[in-house]
Amino acid sequence: MNPISNVWRLIRTGATFERTGALDVAMRELGAPNGLRIAAKIVMWPVQWLGEQGDPSQPPVVRAITALGPSYIKFGQILSTRPDVTGDDLSQQLKVLQDRLPAFDLATARAEVERELGAPIDMLFSEFSPPVAAASIAQVHRARVADTGLEVAVKIRRPGIARAFARDINAFYFAARTIELLSPRSRRLKPTEVIAHFHEVVQQELDFRLEASAGAEFAANCAKDDRFRVPAVIWPLSAQTVMTTEWIEGINLSEVIALRAQGTDMQEMAARIVQVFLGHALRDGFFHADMHQGNLKVGPEGDLIAFDFGIMGRIDAYTRRIYAEILFGFLRKDYLRVAQVHFEAGYVSPDHDMEAFAQALRSVAEPIFGQDASHISMARLLAHLFDVTERFGMETRTELILLQRTMVVVEGVARSLDPNMNMWQVSRPVVEKYIRDNIGPKALVRDLAVTARVLSRFGPLLPRMAEEALIRTNNPQWRDRDHTESRRDGMVYMVAGVVLGALAVIVGVWIGQGL
């Protein structure tokens, strides 16, 4: 898509917000300064006729977002979980974006199932209901498998959704590049990389084969989790635009009155949601990254049930340790250790003063810890932390975007059940358990054992690599011939020696203790 098309798309976005009356509402609820609100009004009022009209029966912001399409709906879903950002009224309005959007007709849905699964729908399902939920990407139908009688949920992708997302993504890329060009200070935030990350997430969400695979992996990881369930994927009835899973009864997490009537302990459930998310992120490095109320239910027995695995997050073991240490440091108010972790991970340049950074971190956390539990907010902490890291030149960590965003969403969902939840007290047991299991002597022994096992697979090659490294060290022709390969082989040999030496020391200590 060319720049003119992208500019046109962005203009229509602003025009749609002005035409639907959403611009005033959104800027007021988000606390925009009066000067900015007046300037936006002056710029957009003359071109409002270019915007989409939307459904007049909907509230202004919901009307604008639904008219603009799926990418904007995704953003609205996130805001719906943050009443502390949008205000209670707007947050409540935005909840319809989670699973109560207009559905496409049943005939289209049946035709898509038949096309994708290659058989008449009556041969596949003995029952097939009208849509029971509809969101930005797809809608869900309740059905019964013809040959087994199993009750299932059939998720069907909206027609034309891939093309609509591609159009919006191009406009977002254009906006990000323009921002980077006009505002050099913004480059540390890597807006283009952020959009690229969002693009990758959306591509995965549009292919239900990837979602089915993610759901199956997530279910395997969570198989032994207490009172947490994930519906099983029915693989023969799943494809690129259709996914079938077992049907699990439950009350949607947004239905607070019904949850109370069922006898749900709201405080316990709020804490469990936070702890489940942190547990999966730290233990497995693979977590549900779209945990808004529309994707969570409570079963009749009080089980927490998760649905919709189109957006999943994955972080490697090293990053999990860094993240846990940062959280643990804040929990213990050990700001120097938090600063050290940032420097050790390369998040902050060594040119800066570590103690000054620690002092700045204290200025972020102490005011928050001193507040009443209902005001202790992860979103607020991240906002203040953002201001501090800007002063110290810390760049946006794209690998943590999804994790941080999900943590903010999860906090919002939990607070909708228990407004007085103390995020830090709830998080502490999970973080402390991870620290005990993964940082310290026991973890070091495990890491060395894994490293030794990896090196053992290359055992037959080590003598030759060591010999070649020594020859190159003493032979100028070899040394000048390939510096890179020589350094690599020498490094492998050195690492092998260090690991084996460390293991020898550990074994020696064990033997000494045994004696």
C-alpha positions as CSV (number, residue, x, y, z in Angstrom):
1,M,0.0,0.0,0.0
2,N,1.4,3.4,-1.0
3,P,1.9,6.3,1.4
4,I,-1.1,8.2,0.1
5,S,-3.4,5.3,1.0
6,N,-1.8,5.1,4.5
7,V,-2.3,8.8,5.1
8,W,-5.8,8.5,3.9
9,R,-6.5,5.6,6.4
10,L,-5.1,7.6,9.3
11,I,-7.1,10.7,8.3
12,R,-10.3,8.6,8.2
13,T,-9.5,7.2,11.6
14,G,-9.5,10.7,13.1
15,A,-12.5,11.7,11.1
16,T,-14.4,8.7,12.2
17,F,-13.7,9.5,15.9
18,E,-14.9,13.1,15.3
19,R,-18.0,12.1,13.3
20,T,-19.2,9.6,15.9
21,G,-18.5,11.9,18.8
22,A,-15.9,9.6,20.1
23,L,-13.0,12.0,19.9
24,D,-14.3,14.3,22.7
25,V,-15.3,11.3,24.9
26,A,-12.0,9.5,24.5
27,M,-9.8,12.5,25.1
28,R,-11.8,13.5,28.1
29,E,-11.7,10.1,29.7
30,L,-8.0,9.7,29.0
31,G,-7.3,13.1,30.6
32,A,-5.9,14.9,27.6
33,P,-5.0,18.5,28.2
34,N,-7.6,21.1,27.1
35,G,-5.2,22.6,24.5
36,L,-4.7,19.2,22.8
37,R,-8.5,18.5,22.8
38,I,-9.2,21.9,21.2
39,A,-6.4,21.4,18.6
40,A,-7.7,17.9,17.7
41,K,-11.2,19.3,17.3
42,I,-10.0,22.2,15.0
43,V,-8.1,19.8,12.8
44,M,-10.7,17.0,12.5
45,W,-14.0,18.9,12.4
46,P,-13.6,20.1,8.8
47,V,-12.9,16.5,7.6
48,Q,-15.3,14.6,9.8
49,W,-17.5,13.8,6.8
50,L,-14.7,11.5,5.5
51,G,-15.1,9.2,8.5
52,E,-17.3,6.1,9.0
53,Q,-20.7,6.7,10.5
54,G,-20.9,3.5,12.4
55,D,-23.9,2.1,14.3
56,P,-25.8,5.0,15.9
57,S,-27.3,2.7,18.5
58,Q,-23.8,2.1,20.1
59,P,-22.0,4.4,22.5
60,P,-19.6,6.9,20.7
61,V,-16.3,5.2,21.3
62,V,-17.6,1.7,20.7
63,R,-19.3,3.0,17.5
64,A,-16.1,4.5,16.2
65,I,-13.9,1.4,17.0
66,T,-16.3,-1.1,15.5
67,A,-16.6,1.0,12.4
68,L,-12.8,1.2,11.9
69,G,-12.3,-2.5,12.0
70,P,-10.5,-5.4,13.7
71,S,-7.2,-3.8,14.5
72,Y,-8.9,-1.0,16.4
73,I,-11.2,-3.5,18.1
74,K,-8.2,-5.4,19.4
75,F,-7.0,-2.1,21.0
76,G,-10.4,-1.5,22.4
77,Q,-10.4,-4.9,24.0
78,I,-7.2,-4.1,25.9
79,L,-8.7,-0.8,27.1
80,S,-11.8,-2.5,28.3
81,T,-9.8,-4.2,31.0
82,R,-8.3,-0.9,32.3
83,P,-11.0,1.1,34.1
84,D,-8.2,2.9,35.9
85,V,-7.1,4.3,32.5
86,T,-10.4,4.8,30.7
87,G,-12.8,5.3,33.7
88,D,-15.5,2.9,34.8
89,D,-18.2,4.0,32.3
90,L,-16.0,3.8,29.2
91,S,-14.5,0.5,30.3
92,Q,-17.9,-1.0,30.7
93,Q,-19.0,0.2,27.3
94,L,-15.9,-1.3,25.7
95,K,-16.5,-4.8,27.1
96,V,-18.9,-5.5,24.2
97,L,-15.8,-5.7,22.0
98,Q,-14.7,-8.8,23.8
99,D,-17.3,-11.3,22.6
100,R,-20.5,-9.4,21.7
101,L,-19.8,-7.9,18.3
102,P,-22.3,-8.3,15.4
103,A,-22.1,-11.8,14.0
104,F,-22.0,-12.8,10.3
105,D,-25.0,-14.9,9.1
106,L,-25.3,-18.6,9.8
107,A,-25.4,-19.6,6.1
108,T,-22.0,-18.0,5.6
109,A,-20.6,-19.8,8.6
110,R,-21.9,-23.2,7.5
111,A,-20.5,-22.6,4.0
112,E,-17.1,-21.7,5.4
113,V,-17.0,-24.9,7.5
114,E,-17.9,-27.1,4.5
115,R,-15.4,-25.4,2.3
116,E,-12.6,-25.6,4.9
117,L,-13.3,-29.1,6.2
118,G,-14.2,-30.6,2.8
119,A,-17.5,-32.3,3.8
120,P,-21.2,-31.4,4.2
121,I,-21.8,-29.9,7.6
122,D,-24.6,-32.3,8.4
123,M,-22.1,-35.2,8.0
124,L,-19.7,-33.5,10.4
125,F,-22.1,-32.3,13.1
126,S,-25.5,-33.6,14.2
127,E,-26.2,-30.2,15.8
128,F,-24.9,-26.7,14.8
129,S,-26.3,-23.6,16.6
130,P,-26.4,-20.0,15.6
131,P,-23.4,-18.0,16.9
132,V,-23.1,-17.9,20.7
133,A,-20.2,-15.3,20.7
134,A,-18.6,-13.0,18.2
135,A,-15.3,-11.1,18.5
136,S,-13.0,-9.2,16.2
137,I,-11.4,-12.2,14.4
138,A,-14.1,-14.9,14.6
139,Q,-17.3,-16.1,16.0
140,V,-18.2,-19.3,17.9
141,H,-21.0,-21.9,17.3
142,R,-22.1,-24.6,19.7
143,A,-22.2,-28.0,17.9
144,R,-22.3,-31.8,18.4
145,V,-19.9,-34.1,16.5
146,A,-22.0,-36.5,14.4
147,D,-20.1,-39.7,15.0
148,T,-19.2,-39.3,18.7
149,G,-21.9,-37.1,20.1
150,L,-19.2,-34.9,21.7
151,E,-20.4,-31.4,22.4
152,V,-17.9,-28.9,20.9
153,A,-17.3,-25.2,20.2
154,V,-16.6,-24.4,16.5
155,K,-14.7,-21.2,15.9
156,I,-15.0,-19.7,12.4
157,R,-12.9,-16.8,11.0
158,R,-14.7,-13.8,9.7
159,P,-14.8,-13.4,5.9
160,G,-12.3,-10.8,4.6
161,I,-10.7,-10.3,8.0
162,A,-7.1,-11.0,6.7
163,R,-7.4,-8.3,4.0
164,A,-8.8,-5.8,6.6
165,F,-5.9,-6.5,9.0
166,A,-3.4,-6.1,6.2
167,R,-4.8,-2.7,5.3
168,D,-4.6,-1.5,8.9
169,I,-1.1,-2.9,9.5
170,N,0.2,-1.0,6.5
171,A,-1.2,2.3,7.9
172,F,0.3,1.5,11.3
173,Y,3.8,0.9,9.8
174,F,3.5,4.2,7.9
175,A,2.6,6.0,11.1
176,A,5.5,4.4,13.0
177,R,8.0,5.3,10.4
178,T,6.7,8.9,10.2
179,I,7.0,9.2,14.0
180,E,10.6,7.9,13.9
181,L,11.4,10.4,11.2
182,L,9.8,13.5,12.8
183,S,10.8,12.6,16.4
184,P,14.3,11.2,16.8
185,R,13.6,10.8,20.6
186,S,11.0,8.2,19.8
187,R,13.4,5.9,18.1
188,R,14.5,4.3,21.4
189,L,10.9,3.1,21.7
190,K,11.3,1.2,18.4
191,P,7.8,2.0,17.1
192,T,8.4,0.1,13.9
193,E,9.6,-3.0,15.8
194,V,6.6,-2.7,18.0
195,I,4.3,-2.7,15.0
196,A,6.3,-5.6,13.5
197,H,5.7,-7.5,16.7
198,F,2.0,-6.8,16.5
199,H,2.0,-7.8,12.9
200,E,3.5,-11.2,13.8
201,V,1.0,-11.7,16.6
202,V,-1.9,-11.0,14.2
203,Q,-0.6,-13.3,11.5
204,Q,-0.6,-16.1,14.1
205,E,-4.1,-15.3,15.3
206,L,-5.5,-15.4,11.8
207,D,-4.3,-19.0,11.2
208,F,-6.3,-21.3,13.3
209,R,-3.9,-24.2,12.7
210,L,-1.3,-22.3,14.7
211,E,-3.8,-21.4,17.4
212,A,-4.8,-25.1,17.7
213,S,-1.2,-26.1,18.0
214,A,-0.6,-23.3,20.7
215,G,-3.7,-24.5,22.5
216,A,-2.5,-28.1,22.6
217,E,0.9,-27.1,23.9
218,F,-0.7,-24.8,26.5
219,A,-3.0,-27.6,27.6
220,A,-0.1,-30.0,28.0
221,N,1.8,-27.5,30.1
222,C,-1.2,-26.9,32.3
223,A,-2.4,-30.5,32.6
224,K,-1.4,-30.8,36.3
225,D,-2.4,-27.2,37.3
226,D,-5.0,-27.2,40.1
227,R,-8.4,-25.8,39.2
228,F,-7.3,-24.5,35.8
229,R,-8.7,-26.0,32.5
230,V,-8.0,-25.6,28.8
231,P,-10.4,-27.2,26.2
232,A,-8.9,-30.0,24.1
233,V,-8.5,-29.4,20.4
234,I,-10.4,-31.7,18.0
235,W,-7.8,-32.0,15.3
236,P,-9.8,-33.7,12.5
237,L,-12.3,-30.9,12.6
238,S,-9.8,-28.0,12.6
239,A,-8.1,-26.2,9.7
240,Q,-6.9,-22.7,8.7
241,T,-10.1,-20.8,9.2
242,V,-12.1,-23.3,11.4
243,M,-11.1,-24.7,14.8
244,T,-13.1,-27.1,16.9
245,T,-12.5,-27.7,20.6
246,E,-14.4,-29.4,23.4
247,W,-17.3,-27.4,24.9
248,I,-16.8,-26.5,28.5
249,E,-19.6,-24.9,30.5
250,G,-18.9,-21.8,32.5
251,I,-19.8,-18.2,33.4
252,N,-18.0,-15.5,31.6
253,L,-15.7,-13.5,33.9
254,S,-17.5,-10.2,33.0
255,E,-20.8,-11.5,34.5
256,V,-19.9,-10.5,38.1
257,I,-23.5,-10.9,39.4
258,A,-23.8,-14.4,38.1
259,L,-20.4,-15.3,39.5
260,R,-21.5,-14.1,42.9
261,A,-24.8,-16.0,42.6
262,Q,-22.8,-19.2,41.9
263,G,-20.8,-18.7,45.1
264,T,-17.5,-17.7,43.5
265,D,-15.0,-16.3,46.0
266,M,-14.2,-13.1,44.1
267,Q,-11.1,-12.3,46.1
268,E,-9.7,-15.8,45.7
269,M,-10.5,-15.8,41.9
270,A,-8.9,-12.4,41.4
271,A,-5.7,-13.6,43.1
272,R,-5.8,-16.9,41.1
273,I,-6.0,-15.2,37.8
274,V,-2.8,-13.2,38.5
275,Q,-0.9,-16.2,39.9
276,V,-1.9,-18.4,37.0
277,F,-0.6,-15.9,34.5
278,L,2.7,-15.3,36.4
279,G,3.1,-19.1,37.0
280,H,2.8,-19.9,33.3
281,A,5.0,-17.0,32.2
282,L,7.8,-17.9,34.7
283,R,7.5,-21.6,34.9
284,D,6.9,-22.4,31.2
285,G,7.9,-19.3,29.3
286,F,4.7,-19.8,27.4
287,F,1.6,-17.9,28.4
288,H,-1.9,-16.8,27.4
289,A,-1.4,-13.3,26.1
290,D,-5.0,-12.3,25.6
291,M,-6.5,-12.9,29.0
292,H,-9.4,-10.4,28.9
293,Q,-12.8,-11.3,30.4
294,G,-14.2,-12.6,27.1
295,N,-11.6,-15.4,27.1
296,L,-12.0,-16.5,30.7
297,K,-14.8,-18.4,32.4
298,V,-15.5,-20.0,35.8
299,G,-16.8,-23.5,35.7
300,P,-19.6,-24.9,37.9
301,E,-17.0,-26.5,40.2
302,G,-15.0,-23.2,40.5
303,D,-12.4,-24.0,37.9
304,L,-10.8,-21.2,35.9
305,I,-11.2,-21.9,32.2
306,A,-9.2,-20.2,29.5
307,F,-10.2,-20.0,25.8
308,D,-8.8,-18.5,22.6
309,F,-5.1,-19.2,22.0
310,G,-4.6,-17.0,19.0
311,I,-2.2,-14.7,21.0
312,M,0.3,-16.5,23.0
313,G,3.6,-15.2,24.5
314,R,6.9,-16.9,24.7
315,I,10.0,-15.8,26.6
316,D,13.3,-17.7,26.9
317,A,14.7,-19.0,30.2
318,Y,17.3,-16.2,30.5
319,T,14.7,-13.4,30.0
320,R,12.4,-15.1,32.5
321,R,15.1,-15.0,35.1
322,I,15.8,-11.3,34.4
323,Y,12.1,-10.5,34.7
324,A,11.7,-12.5,37.9
325,E,14.7,-10.8,39.5
326,I,13.4,-7.4,38.6
327,L,10.0,-8.2,40.1
328,F,11.6,-9.8,43.2
329,G,13.9,-6.8,43.7
330,F,10.9,-4.5,43.6
331,L,9.0,-6.7,46.1
332,R,12.0,-6.6,48.5
333,K,12.6,-2.9,47.8
334,D,16.2,-3.8,46.8
335,Y,16.5,-1.1,44.2
336,L,20.3,-1.6,43.8
337,R,19.7,-5.2,42.8
338,V,17.0,-4.2,40.3
339,A,19.5,-1.7,38.8
340,Q,22.3,-4.3,38.7
341,V,19.9,-6.7,36.8
342,H,19.2,-4.0,34.2
343,F,22.9,-3.4,33.7
344,E,23.8,-7.1,33.7
345,A,21.2,-7.8,31.0
346,G,22.4,-4.9,28.9
347,Y,19.1,-3.1,29.2
348,V,20.9,0.0,30.4
349,S,24.3,1.1,29.0
350,P,27.3,0.7,31.3
351,D,28.1,4.4,30.6
352,H,25.4,5.3,33.1
353,D,25.8,5.4,36.9
354,M,24.2,2.3,38.5
355,E,23.6,3.9,41.9
356,A,21.9,6.9,40.2
357,F,19.7,4.5,38.3
358,A,18.9,2.6,41.6
359,Q,17.9,5.9,43.2
360,A,15.6,6.7,40.2
361,L,14.0,3.3,40.6
362,R,13.3,4.0,44.2
363,S,11.5,7.2,43.2
364,V,9.3,5.1,41.0
365,A,8.4,2.4,43.4
366,E,8.2,4.0,46.9
367,P,5.3,6.3,46.2
368,I,3.3,3.3,44.8
369,F,4.1,1.0,47.7
370,G,3.0,3.6,50.1
371,Q,-0.5,3.8,48.7
372,D,-3.7,1.9,49.7
373,A,-3.9,-1.5,48.1
374,S,-6.7,-0.4,45.7
375,H,-4.2,2.1,44.2
376,I,-1.2,-0.2,43.9
377,S,-1.2,-0.6,40.1
378,M,1.2,-2.4,37.8
379,A,0.1,-0.1,35.0
380,R,1.1,2.9,37.1
381,L,4.5,1.3,38.0
382,L,5.2,0.6,34.3
383,A,4.2,4.2,33.4
384,H,6.6,5.7,36.0
385,L,9.3,3.2,35.1
386,F,9.0,4.3,31.4
387,D,9.7,7.8,32.4
388,V,12.9,6.8,34.4
389,T,14.2,4.5,31.7
390,E,13.9,7.3,29.1
391,R,16.4,9.4,31.2
392,F,18.8,6.5,31.1
393,G,18.5,5.7,27.4
394,M,16.9,2.3,27.9
395,E,15.4,1.0,24.6
396,T,12.1,-0.8,24.3
397,R,12.6,-4.5,24.8
398,T,10.4,-6.0,22.1
399,E,10.6,-9.5,23.7
400,L,8.9,-8.1,26.8
401,I,6.1,-6.1,25.1
402,L,3.6,-8.9,25.1
403,L,4.5,-9.9,28.7
404,Q,4.1,-6.4,30.0
405,R,0.9,-5.7,28.1
406,T,-0.6,-9.0,29.3
407,M,0.3,-8.3,32.9
408,V,-1.5,-4.9,32.7
409,V,-4.6,-6.6,31.2
410,V,-4.5,-9.4,33.8
411,E,-4.3,-6.8,36.6
412,G,-7.4,-5.0,35.1
413,V,-9.4,-8.3,34.9
414,A,-8.5,-9.2,38.5
415,R,-9.4,-5.8,39.8
416,S,-12.8,-6.1,38.1
417,L,-13.5,-8.9,40.6
418,D,-11.6,-7.4,43.6
419,P,-10.9,-3.7,43.4
420,N,-8.9,-3.9,46.6
421,M,-6.5,-6.6,45.4
422,N,-2.9,-5.9,46.3
423,M,-1.0,-6.8,43.1
424,W,2.3,-7.2,44.9
425,Q,1.1,-9.4,47.7
426,V,-0.7,-11.7,45.2
427,S,2.4,-11.9,43.0
428,R,4.9,-12.5,45.7
429,P,4.4,-16.3,46.3
430,V,4.8,-17.1,42.6
431,V,7.9,-14.9,42.1
432,E,9.5,-16.2,45.3
433,K,8.9,-19.8,44.3
434,Y,10.5,-19.2,40.9
435,I,13.5,-17.5,42.5
436,R,14.0,-20.5,44.9
437,D,13.8,-23.0,42.1
438,N,15.7,-21.2,39.4
439,I,18.3,-18.8,41.0
440,G,20.9,-20.2,43.4
441,P,23.1,-23.3,43.8
442,K,20.4,-25.8,42.8
443,A,19.7,-23.9,39.6
444,L,23.5,-23.6,38.9
445,V,24.0,-27.3,39.2
446,R,21.0,-27.9,36.9
447,D,22.3,-25.4,34.3
448,L,25.7,-27.0,34.3
449,A,24.3,-30.4,33.9
450,V,22.2,-29.2,30.9
451,T,25.3,-27.5,29.4
452,A,27.4,-30.7,29.9
453,R,24.7,-32.8,28.3
454,V,24.7,-30.4,25.3
455,L,28.5,-30.5,25.0
456,S,28.4,-34.3,25.3
457,R,26.6,-34.5,22.0
458,F,29.7,-32.9,20.5
459,G,32.1,-35.1,22.5
460,P,33.6,-36.9,19.5
461,L,34.4,-33.5,17.9
462,L,36.0,-31.8,20.9
463,P,39.5,-33.4,20.6
464,R,39.8,-32.5,16.9
465,M,38.5,-28.9,17.6
466,A,40.9,-28.5,20.5
467,E,43.8,-29.7,18.3
468,E,42.9,-27.4,15.5
469,A,42.6,-24.5,17.9
470,L,46.1,-25.2,19.3
471,I,47.6,-25.5,15.8
472,R,46.0,-22.2,14.7
473,T,47.3,-20.5,17.8
474,N,50.9,-21.5,17.0
475,N,50.7,-21.3,13.2
476,P,50.6,-17.8,11.7
477,Q,49.2,-19.0,8.4
478,W,46.3,-20.7,10.1
479,R,45.8,-17.8,12.6
480,D,45.5,-15.2,9.8
481,R,43.5,-17.5,7.6
482,D,40.3,-17.5,9.6
483,H,40.2,-15.5,12.8
484,T,36.5,-16.1,13.3
485,E,36.6,-19.9,13.1
486,S,39.6,-20.0,15.4
487,R,38.0,-17.9,18.0
488,R,34.9,-20.0,17.8
489,D,36.7,-23.3,18.2
490,G,38.8,-21.9,21.0
491,M,35.7,-20.6,22.7
492,V,34.0,-24.0,22.5
493,Y,37.1,-25.7,24.0
494,M,37.3,-23.1,26.7
495,V,33.7,-23.4,27.6
496,A,34.0,-27.2,27.7
497,G,36.9,-26.9,30.0
498,V,35.2,-24.5,32.3
499,V,32.0,-26.6,32.5
500,L,33.8,-29.8,33.1
501,G,36.0,-28.1,35.6
502,A,33.0,-26.7,37.4
503,L,31.3,-30.1,37.5
504,A,34.5,-31.6,38.9
505,V,34.5,-29.0,41.7
506,I,30.8,-29.7,42.5
507,V,31.4,-33.4,42.6
508,G,34.4,-32.8,44.8
509,V,32.3,-30.7,47.2
510,W,29.6,-33.4,47.3
511,I,32.2,-36.1,48.0
512,G,33.7,-33.8,50.7
513,Q,30.4,-33.4,52.4
514,G,29.8,-37.1,52.2
515,L,33.1,-37.7,54.0
